[in-house]
Every structure is written in C-alpha cells, then in structure tokens.
Amino acid sequence: MEKIAETLKALSDPTRLRIVNLLRLGELCVCDLTEALQTPQSKVSRHLAFLKNAGWVRARRSGKWVHYLLLDSEPSLQASVVEALTKHVSKHPVCIEDERRYFDYLATKPSHSCD
C-alpha cells in the first residue's frame, strides 16, 4: 500500500502531472520539456528527479543530454493513471497548450539541440 501511495503522491504537483502527460507522447529530453512547459530547466529537472525516485520515469544519458521516458514499474497502476491522464488531464487547457508548444518547438528545433 505504501508503494502505491508514494507512486501516486508523485503526481500531486501540477508541474509533475504536466510532465507525465507530455512523456506519454514518448521519450523527451529536458530541453523539450522546458520549452513545452515554459518552465526553467532547474525546476523541470527537480520534478523529473522526484518522478524518477517515485518510479515514474527513467533517464537515459546521450552525450550531455538526458532523455526521460515513462516507466512501467507498476504496469497496471501506471497504465490506469496514464489512461486517466489521456482522458482527463490531457484535455485541460494548460496541457493542450503544453502539447501545442512542444509540437511547435519540435517543428523548429535545431538539429544540434538534444540529439
């Protein structure tokens, strides 16, 4: 029960919810998330560390860049939460704007950033 509570507690912050919502799109680097969320890199990194410690994400280093991906450490719990995010949170105006900014950024992203 404690593990489930800790896993869910990680989503109690709006910024972390927004990060998980974006990561359901696939692997993203900190610069992608910073751009989409319009949030300082230090804040995004702090929230990603929290999500990593709670078992929500894993990190993969590629040169000087760190890429993050949703984990399936508690598959049924996480699958249910991601499904709920898709149905509810992803339709929130803030999340819609995050995704729009991310896709706009992706379309104009310099080839040397994050890759």
SULLIN-V487406 format. One record per backbone hydrogen bond with DSSP energy under -0.5 kcal/mol. NH is the residue of the N-H (numbers start at 1). CO is the residue of the C=O. Records with the same first field share a line. If there is no record, write none. Layout:
# SULLIN-V487406
NH: CO, CO
This chain:
# SULLIN-V487406
5: 1
6: 2
7: 3
8: 4
9: 5
10: 6
11: 8
12: 9
17: 13
18: 14
19: 15
20: 16
21: 17
22: 18
23: 19
24: 20
25: 22
26: 23
28: 68
30: 66
33: 29
34: 30
35: 31
36: 32
37: 33
38: 34
39: 34
44: 40
45: 41
46: 42
47: 43
48: 44
49: 45
50: 46
51: 47
52: 48
53: 49
54: 50
55: 52
56: 51
57: 51
58: 69
60: 67
62: 65
65: 62
67: 60
68: 28
69: 58
71: 56
73: 55
75: 72
78: 74
79: 75
80: 76
81: 77
82: 78
83: 79
84: 80
85: 81
86: 82
87: 83
88: 84
89: 84
90: 85
91: 88
92: 89
96: 92
97: 93
98: 94
99: 95
100: 96
101: 97
102: 98
103: 99
104: 100
105: 101
106: 102
107: 103
108: 104, 105
109: 105
113: 110
